[in-house]
Amino acid sequence: MAKDFTREMIKTIRENVEKTKASKVAPLIIEEKEQREDNFLTRAKILMEEAEKKNTFNDDKHGKAFRITKKTPQFGDVRTSQEEALLKTVGEQIKLDDDSLVYYPDADDLVFNGAIPSMNTTFQFRLNDPSGRGCYLFCDGLQMTDENSRNIGKILDGFLNWRQTLIQDGDLMDKLKKVVDRNK
């Protein structure tokens, strides 16, 4: 009796396997899995782009900006000293535009932007970031090598030094606000 039961089970399994092959159910499952993975990757990319836009300070979202260049009266020396300190900490591989240091009076925030072309990476330091840790890296396809890991650590060190220097110079933000208010 047990042998008949086993034979019936094997027969049923074989029939179901043949039906499955005939109906091509397996390829549908694979296509569905690929579609799910594609949707996941697409959603992840969209979320990363949204997060990048959300965390990046720019004129579109935060009103008029006061750009601090090396030639800006009263604040040119601040820009120069910040650049020199960052170059000393991170190294010569960073690229800073003339208007890398920007004050946003509506948000009462000071933002420092730069890039490391060899890593295909940009960074942004925000003094008054709500999280208290306003060091952001933006990259697409960064290869994790020992050198790149060290450079990321240097960027964080550069941010911490930058932030500490600005906090110690406690009246800088007040001076910036006064200059912007006078220029309105």
FIPAKOL-282505 format. One record per atom (N, C-alpha, C, O, CB): residue in three letters; x, y, z. Coordinates in steps of 0.2 Angstrom, whole numbers, padded with zeros to 4 digits, always signed. Glycine has a CB too. Example, Ala and Ser with C-alpha at 12.3 -4.5 7.8 and 13.67 -1.06 7.14 Angstrom:
# FIPAKOL-282505
ALA+0066-0028+0039;ALA+0062-0022+0039;ALA+0066-0016+0039;ALA+0071-0017+0042;ALA+0057-0022+0045;SER+0064-0011+0035;SER+0068-0005+0036;SER+0064+0000+0039;SER+0067+0006+0040;SER+0070-0003+0029;
***
This chain:
# FIPAKOL-282505
MET+0004-0006+0000;MET+0000+0000+0000;MET+0004+0006+0000;MET+0003+0011-0004;MET-0005+0000+0006;ALA+0010+0006+0004;ALA+0014+0012+0004;ALA+0017+0013-0003;ALA+0018+0019-0005;ALA+0019+0011+0009;LYS+0019+0008-0006;LYS+0022+0008-0013;LYS+0017+0011-0018;LYS+0019+0016-0022;LYS+0024+0001-0016;ASP+0011+0010-0018;ASP+0006+0013-0022;ASP+0005+0020-0021;ASP+0005+0024-0025;ASP-0001+0009-0021;PHE+0005+0022-0014;PHE+0005+0029-0013;PHE+0011+0033-0015;PHE+0010+0039-0018;PHE+0004+0030-0005;THR+0017+0030-0014;THR+0023+0033-0017;THR+0023+0034-0024;THR+0025+0039-0027;THR+0029+0029-0015;ARG+0020+0029-0028;ARG+0020+0029-0035;ARG+0015+0035-0037;ARG+0016+0038-0042;ARG+0018+0022-0038;GLU+0010+0035-0034;GLU+0005+0040-0036;GLU+0008+0047-0035;GLU+0007+0052-0039;GLU-0002+0040-0031;MET+0011+0048-0029;MET+0015+0055-0028;MET+0020+0057-0033;MET+0020+0062-0036;MET+0018+0055-0021;ILE+0024+0052-0035;ILE+0029+0053-0040;ILE+0025+0054-0047;ILE+0028+0059-0051;ILE+0033+0047-0041;LYS+0020+0051-0049;LYS+0016+0052-0055;LYS+0013+0059-0055;LYS+0014+0062-0060;LYS+0011+0047-0056;THR+0011+0061-0049;THR+0008+0068-0049;THR+0013+0073-0050;THR+0012+0078-0053;THR+0004+0069-0042;ILE+0019+0072-0046;ILE+0024+0077-0047;ILE+0027+0078-0054;ILE+0028+0083-0057;ILE+0030+0075-0042;ARG+0027+0072-0058;ARG+0030+0072-0065;ARG+0025+0076-0069;ARG+0026+0079-0073;ARG+0031+0065-0067;GLU+0018+0074-0068;GLU+0013+0078-0072;GLU+0013+0085-0071;GLU+0013+0089-0075;GLU+0006+0075-0070;ASN+0014+0087-0065;ASN+0014+0094-0063;ASN+0021+0098-0066;ASN+0020+0103-0068;ASN+0014+0096-0056;VAL+0026+0094-0066;VAL+0032+0097-0069;VAL+0031+0098-0077;VAL+0033+0103-0079;VAL+0038+0092-0068;GLU+0028+0093-0080;GLU+0027+0093-0087;GLU+0022+0099-0088;GLU+0023+0103-0093;GLU+0024+0086-0090;LYS+0017+0100-0084;LYS+0012+0105-0085;LYS+0015+0112-0085;LYS+0014+0117-0088;LYS+0006+0105-0080;THR+0020+0112-0080;THR+0024+0119-0078;THR+0028+0120-0084;THR+0028+0126-0087;THR+0028+0118-0072;LYS+0031+0115-0087;LYS+0036+0116-0093;LYS+0031+0119-0099;LYS+0033+0123-0103;LYS+0040+0110-0095;ALA+0025+0116-0100;ALA+0021+0117-0105;ALA+0018+0124-0105;ALA+0017+0128-0110;ALA+0015+0112-0106;SER+0017+0126-0099;SER+0013+0133-0098;SER+0018+0139-0097;SER+0017+0144-0097;SER+0009+0133-0092;LYS+0025+0137-0097;LYS+0030+0142-0096;LYS+0029+0146-0090;LYS+0030+0152-0091;LYS+0030+0146-0103;VAL+0028+0144-0085;VAL+0027+0148-0078;VAL+0034+0150-0076;VAL+0034+0156-0074;VAL+0023+0143-0073;ALA+0039+0146-0077;ALA+0045+0148-0074;ALA+0048+0154-0077;ALA+0050+0159-0073;ALA+0050+0142-0075;PRO+0048+0155-0084;PRO+0050+0162-0087;PRO+0046+0168-0084;PRO+0049+0173-0083;PRO+0050+0161-0094;LEU+0040+0167-0083;LEU+0036+0173-0080;LEU+0039+0175-0073;LEU+0039+0180-0072;LEU+0029+0171-0080;ILE+0040+0170-0069;ILE+0043+0171-0063;ILE+0050+0175-0063;ILE+0051+0180-0060;ILE+0044+0165-0059;ILE+0054+0173-0068;ILE+0060+0176-0069;ILE+0059+0183-0071;ILE+0063+0188-0069;ILE+0065+0172-0074;GLU+0055+0184-0076;GLU+0053+0191-0079;GLU+0051+0195-0073;GLU+0053+0201-0073;GLU+0048+0191-0084;GLU+0046+0193-0069;GLU+0044+0197-0063;GLU+0049+0199-0058;GLU+0049+0204-0056;GLU+0038+0193-0060;LYS+0054+0194-0057;LYS+0059+0195-0053;LYS+0064+0201-0055;LYS+0066+0205-0052;LYS+0064+0189-0051;GLU+0065+0200-0062;GLU+0070+0206-0065;GLU+0066+0212-0065;GLU+0069+0217-0064;GLU+0071+0204-0072;GLN+0060+0212-0066;GLN+0056+0218-0066;GLN+0056+0221-0059;GLN+0057+0227-0058;GLN+0049+0217-0068;ARG+0055+0217-0054;ARG+0055+0219-0047;ARG+0062+0223-0045;ARG+0063+0228-0042;ARG+0054+0214-0042;GLU+0068+0219-0047;GLU+0074+0222-0046;GLU+0075+0228-0050;GLU+0078+0233-0047;GLU+0080+0217-0048;ASP+0073+0229-0056;ASP+0074+0235-0060;ASP+0070+0240-0056;ASP+0072+0246-0056;ASP+0071+0234-0067;ASN+0064+0239-0054;ASN+0060+0244-0051;ASN+0063+0246-0044;ASN+0063+0252-0043;ASN+0053+0241-0049;PHE+0066+0242-0041;PHE+0070+0243-0034;PHE+0076+0248-0036;PHE+0077+0253-0033;PHE+0073+0237-0031;LEU+0080+0246-0041;LEU+0085+0250-0043;LEU+0083+0257-0045;LEU+0086+0262-0044;LEU+0090+0247-0048;THR+0078+0257-0049;THR+0075+0264-0052;THR+0073+0268-0046;THR+0075+0274-0045;THR+0070+0263-0057;ARG+0069+0265-0041;ARG+0067+0269-0035;ARG+0073+0271-0031;ARG+0073+0277-0029;ARG+0062+0264-0031;ALA+0078+0267-0030;ALA+0084+0269-0026;ALA+0087+0275-0029;ALA+0089+0279-0026;ALA+0088+0263-0025;LYS+0088+0275-0036;LYS+0091+0280-0039;LYS+0087+0286-0039;LYS+0090+0292-0037;LYS+0092+0278-0047;ILE+0081+0286-0039;ILE+0076+0292-0039;ILE+0077+0295-0032;ILE+0077+0301-0031;ILE+0069+0290-0040;LEU+0077+0290-0027;LEU+0077+0292-0020;LEU+0084+0296-0018;LEU+0084+0301-0014;LEU+0076+0287-0015;MET+0089+0293-0021;MET+0096+0296-0020;MET+0096+0303-0023;MET+0099+0308-0020;MET+0101+0292-0023;GLU+0093+0304-0029;GLU+0093+0310-0032;GLU+0089+0315-0028;GLU+0091+0321-0028;GLU+0090+0310-0039;GLU+0083+0313-0026;GLU+0079+0318-0021;GLU+0083+0320-0015;GLU+0083+0325-0013;GLU+0073+0314-0020;ALA+0086+0315-0012;ALA+0090+0316-0006;ALA+0096+0321-0007;ALA+0097+0326-0003;ALA+0093+0310-0003;GLU+0099+0320-0013;GLU+0104+0325-0015;GLU+0102+0332-0016;GLU+0105+0337-0014;GLU+0108+0322-0021;LYS+0096+0332-0019;LYS+0093+0339-0020;LYS+0091+0342-0014;LYS+0092+0348-0013;LYS+0087+0339-0025;LYS+0088+0338-0009;LYS+0086+0340-0003;LYS+0091+0343+0001;LYS+0091+0348+0005;LYS+0082+0335+0001;ASN+0097+0340+0001;ASN+0103+0341+0006;ASN+0107+0347+0003;ASN+0111+0349+0006;ASN+0107+0335+0007;THR+0107+0348-0004;THR+0111+0353-0007;THR+0108+0359-0007;THR+0102+0361-0009;THR+0112+0351-0014;PHE+0112+0364-0004;PHE+0110+0371-0004;PHE+0111+0374-0010;PHE+0116+0373-0013;PHE+0113+0375+0002;ASN+0106+0378-0013;ASN+0107+0381-0019;ASN+0102+0387-0019;ASN+0097+0388-0015;ASN+0105+0377-0025;ASP+0103+0392-0024;ASP+0099+0398-0024;ASP+0092+0397-0026;ASP+0088+0401-0024;ASP+0102+0402-0030;ASP+0090+0391-0029;ASP+0083+0390-0031;ASP+0079+0389-0025;ASP+0073+0391-0025;ASP+0083+0384-0036;LYS+0082+0385-0020;LYS+0078+0383-0014;LYS+0078+0388-0009;LYS+0074+0389-0004;LYS+0080+0377-0012;HIS+0084+0392-0008;HIS+0085+0395-0002;HIS+0086+0403-0003;HIS+0090+0406+0001;HIS+0091+0393+0001;GLY+0083+0405-0008;GLY+0083+0413-0009;GLY+0090+0415-0012;GLY+0095+0412-0013;GLY+0081+0416-0003;LYS+0091+0422-0011;LYS+0097+0425-0013;LYS+0103+0423-0009;LYS+0102+0423-0003;LYS+0096+0433-0013;ALA+0108+0422-0012;ALA+0114+0420-0009;ALA+0119+0426-0009;ALA+0120+0430-0014;ALA+0117+0414-0012;PHE+0123+0426-0004;PHE+0129+0431-0004;PHE+0135+0427-0005;PHE+0138+0423+0000;PHE+0129+0435+0003;ARG+0138+0428-0011;ARG+0144+0424-0012;ARG+0151+0427-0010;ARG+0151+0433-0010;ARG+0145+0423-0020;ILE+0155+0423-0006;ILE+0161+0426-0003;ILE+0167+0424-0007;ILE+0169+0418-0007;ILE+0161+0424+0004;THR+0170+0428-0011;THR+0176+0427-0015;THR+0182+0430-0011;THR+0181+0433-0006;THR+0175+0430-0022;LYS+0188+0428-0014;LYS+0194+0431-0011;LYS+0194+0439-0011;LYS+0198+0442-0008;LYS+0200+0428-0015;LYS+0190+0442-0016;LYS+0190+0449-0017;LYS+0184+0452-0013;LYS+0183+0458-0013;LYS+0189+0451-0024;THR+0180+0448-0010;THR+0174+0451-0006;THR+0177+0456+0000;THR+0180+0453+0004;THR+0170+0446-0004;PRO+0175+0462+0000;PRO+0177+0466+0005;PRO+0175+0463+0012;PRO+0169+0461+0013;PRO+0174+0474+0005;GLN+0179+0464+0017;GLN+0178+0462+0024;GLN+0178+0454+0025;GLN+0180+0452+0030;GLN+0171+0464+0026;PHE+0177+0450+0019;PHE+0176+0443+0020;PHE+0181+0439+0016;PHE+0181+0433+0016;PHE+0169+0441+0019;GLY+0185+0443+0012;GLY+0190+0439+0007;GLY+0195+0435+0011;GLY+0197+0430+0009;GLY+0193+0445+0003;ASP+0197+0438+0017;ASP+0202+0435+0021;ASP+0199+0428+0024;ASP+0203+0423+0024;ASP+0205+0439+0026;VAL+0193+0428+0025;VAL+0190+0422+0028;VAL+0190+0417+0022;VAL+0191+0411+0024;VAL+0182+0424+0030;ARG+0188+0419+0016;ARG+0188+0414+0011;ARG+0195+0411+0009;ARG+0195+0405+0009;ARG+0185+0417+0004;THR+0200+0415+0009;THR+0206+0413+0008;THR+0209+0409+0014;THR+0212+0403+0012;THR+0211+0419+0008;SER+0208+0410+0020;SER+0210+0406+0025;SER+0206+0399+0026;SER+0209+0394+0027;SER+0209+0410+0032;GLN+0200+0399+0024;GLN+0196+0393+0024;GLN+0199+0389+0018;GLN+0199+0382+0019;GLN+0189+0394+0023;GLU+0200+0392+0012;GLU+0203+0388+0007;GLU+0210+0385+0009;GLU+0211+0379+0007;GLU+0204+0392+0000;GLU+0214+0389+0011;GLU+0221+0387+0013;GLU+0221+0381+0018;GLU+0224+0376+0018;GLU+0225+0392+0016;ALA+0216+0382+0023;ALA+0215+0376+0028;ALA+0213+0370+0025;ALA+0215+0364+0027;ALA+0211+0379+0034;LEU+0208+0370+0021;LEU+0205+0364+0018;LEU+0211+0361+0013;LEU+0211+0355+0013;LEU+0199+0366+0013;LEU+0214+0365+0009;LEU+0220+0362+0005;LEU+0225+0359+0010;LEU+0228+0354+0008;LEU+0223+0368+0001;LYS+0226+0362+0015;LYS+0231+0359+0020;LYS+0229+0352+0023;LYS+0233+0347+0023;LYS+0233+0364+0026;THR+0222+0352+0024;THR+0220+0346+0027;THR+0218+0340+0022;THR+0220+0334+0023;THR+0213+0347+0031;VAL+0215+0342+0016;VAL+0213+0337+0011;VAL+0219+0336+0006;VAL+0220+0330+0004;VAL+0207+0339+0008;GLY+0222+0341+0004;GLY+0227+0340-0001;GLY+0226+0344-0007;GLY+0220+0347-0008;GLY+0228+0333-0002;GLU+0230+0344-0012;GLU+0230+0348-0018;GLU+0225+0345-0023;GLU+0223+0348-0028;GLU+0237+0348-0021;GLN+0222+0339-0022;GLN+0218+0336-0027;GLN+0211+0339-0027;GLN+0207+0338-0031;GLN+0217+0329-0025;ILE+0209+0344-0022;ILE+0203+0347-0022;ILE+0203+0353-0027;ILE+0208+0356-0028;ILE+0201+0349-0015;LYS+0197+0354-0029;LYS+0195+0360-0034;LYS+0190+0364-0031;LYS+0185+0362-0029;LYS+0193+0357-0041;LEU+0192+0370-0030;LEU+0187+0375-0027;LEU+0186+0381-0032;LEU+0190+0384-0035;LEU+0189+0378-0020;ASP+0179+0382-0033;ASP+0178+0388-0038;ASP+0179+0394-0034;ASP+0179+0394-0028;ASP+0171+0387-0041;ASP+0179+0400-0038;ASP+0180+0406-0035;ASP+0174+0408-0030;ASP+0175+0411-0025;ASP+0180+0412-0040;ASP+0168+0405-0031;ASP+0162+0407-0027;ASP+0160+0401-0023;ASP+0154+0399-0022;ASP+0156+0409-0031;SER+0165+0397-0020;SER+0164+0391-0017;SER+0161+0392-0010;SER+0157+0388-0007;SER+0170+0387-0016;LEU+0162+0398-0007;LEU+0159+0399+0000;LEU+0153+0404-0001;LEU+0154+0409-0004;LEU+0165+0403+0004;VAL+0147+0402+0001;VAL+0141+0405+0000;VAL+0137+0406+0007;VAL+0137+0401+0011;VAL+0137+0402-0005;TYR+0135+0412+0008;TYR+0131+0413+0014;TYR+0123+0414+0012;TYR+0122+0418+0007;TYR+0133+0419+0018;TYR+0119+0410+0015;TYR+0112+0410+0013;TYR+0108+0413+0019;TYR+0107+0410+0024;TYR+0109+0403+0012;PRO+0107+0420+0019;PRO+0104+0424+0024;PRO+0097+0421+0026;PRO+0095+0421+0032;PRO+0103+0431+0023;ASP+0093+0419+0022;ASP+0086+0416+0023;ASP+0086+0410+0028;ASP+0082+0409+0032;ASP+0082+0415+0017;ALA+0091+0406+0026;ALA+0092+0400+0030;ALA+0097+0401+0036;ALA+0098+0396+0040;ALA+0094+0394+0026;ASP+0101+0406+0036;ASP+0106+0408+0041;ASP+0111+0402+0041;ASP+0113+0399+0046;ASP+0103+0409+0048;ASP+0114+0401+0035;ASP+0118+0395+0034;ASP+0124+0397+0030;ASP+0123+0401+0025;ASP+0115+0389+0031;LEU+0130+0395+0031;LEU+0136+0396+0027;LEU+0138+0389+0024;LEU+0138+0384+0028;LEU+0142+0399+0032;VAL+0139+0389+0018;VAL+0140+0383+0014;VAL+0146+0384+0010;VAL+0148+0389+0007;VAL+0134+0382+0009;PHE+0150+0378+0010;PHE+0157+0378+0007;PHE+0156+0372+0002;PHE+0155+0366+0004;PHE+0163+0377+0012;ASN+0157+0373-0005;ASN+0157+0368-0010;ASN+0163+0367-0013;ASN+0167+0372-0014;ASN+0152+0370-0015;GLY+0165+0361-0015;GLY+0171+0359-0018;GLY+0170+0353-0022;GLY+0165+0349-0022;GLY+0177+0359-0013;ALA+0176+0351-0025;ALA+0176+0344-0029;ALA+0183+0341-0029;ALA+0188+0344-0027;ALA+0174+0346-0036;ILE+0183+0335-0029;ILE+0189+0331-0030;ILE+0188+0327-0037;ILE+0185+0321-0037;ILE+0190+0326-0024;PRO+0190+0330-0042;PRO+0189+0327-0049;PRO+0192+0320-0050;PRO+0189+0316-0053;PRO+0193+0331-0054;SER+0198+0318-0046;SER+0200+0312-0047;SER+0196+0306-0044;SER+0196+0300-0046;SER+0207+0311-0043;MET+0191+0308-0039;MET+0187+0304-0037;MET+0180+0304-0040;MET+0175+0301-0038;MET+0186+0305-0029;ASN+0179+0309-0044;ASN+0172+0310-0047;ASN+0167+0312-0042;ASN+0162+0309-0042;ASN+0170+0304-0051;THR+0169+0316-0037;THR+0166+0318-0031;THR+0165+0325-0030;THR+0170+0329-0031;THR+0169+0314-0025;THR+0159+0327-0028;THR+0159+0334-0025;THR+0157+0334-0018;THR+0154+0329-0015;THR+0154+0338-0029;PHE+0159+0339-0014;PHE+0157+0339-0007;PHE+0154+0346-0005;PHE+0155+0351-0009;PHE+0163+0338-0003;GLN+0150+0346+0000;GLN+0147+0352+0003;GLN+0147+0352+0010;GLN+0146+0347+0014;GLN+0140+0352+0000;PHE+0150+0357+0013;PHE+0150+0358+0020;PHE+0144+0363+0022;PHE+0144+0369+0019;PHE+0157+0361+0023;ARG+0140+0362+0027;ARG+0135+0366+0029;ARG+0136+0368+0037;ARG+0136+0363+0041;ARG+0128+0363+0028;LEU+0137+0374+0038;LEU+0138+0376+0045;LEU+0132+0374+0050;LEU+0133+0371+0055;LEU+0140+0383+0046;ASN+0127+0376+0048;ASN+0121+0376+0052;ASN+0116+0370+0050;ASN+0110+0371+0049;ASN+0117+0382+0053;ASP+0119+0365+0048;ASP+0115+0359+0046;ASP+0110+0357+0051;ASP+0113+0356+0057;ASP+0119+0353+0043;PRO+0104+0355+0050;PRO+0100+0353+0056;PRO+0102+0347+0059;PRO+0101+0346+0065;PRO+0093+0352+0053;SER+0106+0342+0056;SER+0108+0336+0059;SER+0114+0338+0063;SER+0116+0334+0068;SER+0110+0331+0054;GLY+0117+0343+0062;GLY+0124+0345+0066;GLY+0130+0342+0063;GLY+0135+0343+0065;GLY+0123+0342+0073;ARG+0129+0338+0058;ARG+0134+0335+0054;ARG+0134+0337+0047;ARG+0132+0332+0043;ARG+0135+0327+0055;GLY+0135+0343+0045;GLY+0134+0345+0038;GLY+0139+0344+0033;GLY+0141+0348+0029;GLY+0133+0352+0038;CYS+0142+0338+0033;CYS+0147+0336+0028;CYS+0144+0331+0023;CYS+0142+0326+0025;CYS+0153+0333+0032;TYR+0143+0333+0017;TYR+0140+0329+0012;TYR+0145+0328+0006;TYR+0149+0332+0004;TYR+0134+0332+0009;LEU+0144+0321+0004;LEU+0148+0319-0002;LEU+0143+0317-0007;LEU+0138+0314-0006;LEU+0153+0313-0001;PHE+0144+0319-0014;PHE+0140+0317-0019;PHE+0144+0314-0025;PHE+0149+0317-0027;PHE+0136+0324-0022;CYS+0143+0308-0026;CYS+0147+0305-0031;CYS+0143+0300-0035;CYS+0137+0298-0033;CYS+0153+0301-0028;ASP+0145+0298-0041;ASP+0142+0293-0045;ASP+0147+0288-0047;ASP+0152+0289-0051;ASP+0139+0296-0051;GLY+0147+0282-0044;GLY+0152+0276-0045;GLY+0159+0277-0042;GLY+0164+0277-0046;GLY+0152+0276-0053;LEU+0159+0279-0036;LEU+0165+0279-0032;LEU+0168+0273-0031;LEU+0165+0269-0027;LEU+0165+0284-0026;GLN+0174+0271-0033;GLN+0178+0265-0032;GLN+0181+0265-0025;GLN+0184+0270-0023;GLN+0183+0263-0037;MET+0179+0261-0021;MET+0182+0261-0014;MET+0189+0257-0014;MET+0189+0251-0013;MET+0177+0257-0009;THR+0194+0262-0014;THR+0201+0260-0013;THR+0203+0263-0007;THR+0200+0267-0004;THR+0205+0262-0020;ASP+0209+0260-0005;ASP+0212+0263+0001;ASP+0213+0270+0001;ASP+0212+0274+0005;ASP+0219+0259+0003;GLU+0216+0273-0005;GLU+0217+0280-0006;GLU+0210+0284-0006;GLU+0210+0289-0002;GLU+0220+0281-0013;ASN+0205+0282-0009;ASN+0199+0285-0009;ASN+0196+0285-0002;ASN+0193+0290+0000;ASN+0194+0282-0013;SER+0197+0280+0002;SER+0194+0280+0009;SER+0198+0285+0013;SER+0195+0288+0017;SER+0195+0272+0012;ARG+0205+0285+0012;ARG+0208+0290+0016;ARG+0206+0297+0014;ARG+0206+0302+0018;ARG+0216+0289+0014;ASN+0205+0298+0007;ASN+0203+0305+0005;ASN+0196+0307+0008;ASN+0195+0312+0010;ASN+0202+0305-0002;ILE+0191+0302+0009;ILE+0185+0303+0012;ILE+0186+0305+0019;ILE+0183+0310+0022;ILE+0180+0297+0011;GLY+0190+0302+0023;GLY+0192+0303+0030;GLY+0195+0310+0030;GLY+0193+0314+0035;GLY+0197+0298+0033;LYS+0199+0312+0025;LYS+0202+0319+0025;LYS+0197+0324+0024;LYS+0197+0330+0027;LYS+0207+0320+0019;ILE+0192+0323+0020;ILE+0186+0328+0019;ILE+0182+0329+0025;ILE+0181+0334+0027;ILE+0181+0325+0013;LEU+0181+0323+0029;LEU+0178+0324+0035;LEU+0182+0328+0040;LEU+0179+0332+0044;LEU+0176+0317+0038;ASP+0188+0327+0040;ASP+0193+0331+0045;ASP+0193+0338+0043;ASP+0193+0342+0047;ASP+0200+0328+0044;GLY+0193+0339+0036;GLY+0192+0346+0034;GLY+0186+0349+0036;GLY+0186+0355+0038;GLY+0193+0346+0026;PHE+0181+0346+0035;PHE+0174+0349+0038;PHE+0174+0350+0045;PHE+0172+0356+0047;PHE+0168+0344+0036;LEU+0177+0346+0049;LEU+0177+0347+0056;LEU+0181+0353+0058;LEU+0180+0357+0063;LEU+0180+0340+0060;ASN+0187+0353+0055;ASN+0191+0359+0056;ASN+0188+0366+0054;ASN+0188+0371+0057;ASN+0198+0358+0052;TRP+0185+0365+0048;TRP+0181+0371+0045;TRP+0176+0374+0050;TRP+0175+0380+0052;TRP+0178+0370+0038;ARG+0172+0369+0052;ARG+0166+0370+0057;ARG+0169+0373+0063;ARG+0166+0378+0066;ARG+0162+0364+0058;GLN+0174+0370+0066;GLN+0177+0372+0072;GLN+0180+0379+0072;GLN+0179+0384+0076;GLN+0182+0368+0075;THR+0183+0381+0066;THR+0186+0388+0065;THR+0180+0393+0065;THR+0181+0398+0068;THR+0190+0388+0059;LEU+0175+0391+0062;LEU+0169+0396+0061;LEU+0166+0397+0068;LEU+0163+0402+0069;LEU+0165+0394+0056;ILE+0165+0392+0071;ILE+0162+0392+0078;ILE+0166+0396+0083;ILE+0163+0400+0086;ILE+0161+0385+0081;GLN+0173+0396+0082;GLN+0177+0400+0087;GLN+0177+0407+0085;GLN+0177+0411+0089;GLN+0184+0397+0086;ASP+0176+0408+0078;ASP+0175+0415+0076;ASP+0168+0417+0076;ASP+0164+0418+0071;ASP+0178+0416+0068;GLY+0165+0417+0082;GLY+0158+0417+0084;GLY+0154+0423+0080;GLY+0148+0422+0079;GLY+0157+0418+0091;ASP+0157+0428+0079;ASP+0153+0434+0076;ASP+0153+0434+0068;ASP+0150+0439+0066;ASP+0156+0441+0079;LEU+0156+0430+0065;LEU+0156+0430+0058;LEU+0149+0429+0055;LEU+0147+0433+0050;LEU+0160+0424+0055;MET+0145+0425+0057;MET+0138+0425+0055;MET+0134+0431+0056;MET+0130+0433+0052;MET+0134+0419+0058;ASP+0135+0434+0062;ASP+0132+0441+0063;ASP+0134+0446+0058;ASP+0130+0450+0055;ASP+0133+0443+0070;LYS+0141+0446+0057;LYS+0144+0451+0052;LYS+0141+0450+0045;LYS+0139+0455+0041;LYS+0151+0451+0052;LEU+0140+0444+0043;LEU+0138+0442+0036;LEU+0130+0444+0036;LEU+0128+0447+0031;LEU+0138+0435+0035;LYS+0126+0443+0041;LYS+0119+0445+0041;LYS+0119+0453+0040;LYS+0114+0455+0037;LYS+0116+0443+0047;LYS+0123+0456+0044;LYS+0123+0464+0044;LYS+0124+0466+0037;LYS+0121+0471+0034;LYS+0127+0467+0049;VAL+0129+0464+0034;VAL+0131+0466+0027;VAL+0126+0464+0022;VAL+0124+0469+0018;VAL+0138+0462+0025;VAL+0123+0458+0022;VAL+0117+0457+0018;VAL+0111+0461+0019;VAL+0108+0464+0014;VAL+0115+0449+0019;ASP+0110+0463+0025;ASP+0104+0467+0027;ASP+0105+0474+0024;ASP+0101+0477+0022;ASP+0103+0467+0035;ARG+0111+0476+0025;ARG+0113+0483+0022;ARG+0112+0484+0015;ARG+0110+0489+0012;ARG+0120+0485+0024;ASN+0114+0478+0011;ASN+0114+0478+0004;ASN+0107+0477+0001;ASN+0106+0477-0005;ASN+0118+0473+0002;LYS+0102+0476+0005;LYS+0095+0474+0003;LYS+0092+0480+0000;LYS+0086+0480-0002;LYS+0091+0471+0008;
***
